[in-house]
Amino acid sequence: MIVIKYKKVEITAIVELIRLYKRFTLTKTMYQPNNNMELTRQERKMLIALSSGKLYKEIASENFISINTVKKHLKNVYKKLHVSSRKEAVEKYARQKEEE
């Protein structure tokens, strides 16, 4: 806890409120649902390659990017689709495409 004294007044409550506000707004934006599931072109490429059964290493070499970049793109895909595995991501994206 931070205690700031200004003209003999402790404003710890204000500092605490600011901290809580920042925490709330960060959490709100981090976990806000993305209903439209808009994937970038690169994320779609990763998802299509993933659905064909390719390994991260293969996807990386075909797209001339590092394995960590592939992982980052797929992490974003999982977050946007609200899934936690390769299988769930492929199934959910396939269902979404069928509906369009």
Beta strands, then each sheet from edge to edge (+ up, - down):
strand 1: 5-6
strand 2: 9-10
sheet 1: 1+ 2-
end
